[in-house]
């Protein structure tokens, strides 16, 4: 699996997550945890969520995935069993361009992020949204 540079990952997620009210935390391998109700230390909150919903457990919903072909970036977003845990897969990463290969790649990256738990970026949008 080819690693993607952190600056590229931050740029991709900033283009994909444009809601000014959504804070998010990026982990080393490209998994992003969107915090719909951010509170306190965002890195800690996201780490707890990824610790629970990141690791793959065969035969359980934690092994399931979906693939989204994104329009605002090259590559794909792989979903899992929690709607706010998403993993970016760059075009050069999977062993094929079919959804199964892409999904397996994203699931493996999510598993690594969910066990290593290395935060590389926090996007804190609390207080940045204008009046509704």
Protein Blocks (a to p, Z undefined) as FASTA:
>chain_A
ZZddfklmmmmmmmmmmcfkbccdddfkopacddfbgghjfklmmmmmmmmmmpccehia
klgccddddfkbgcdddddfbfkbccdddfklpgcfbfklmmmmmmmmmmmmmmnopafb
dcdfehkaccZZ
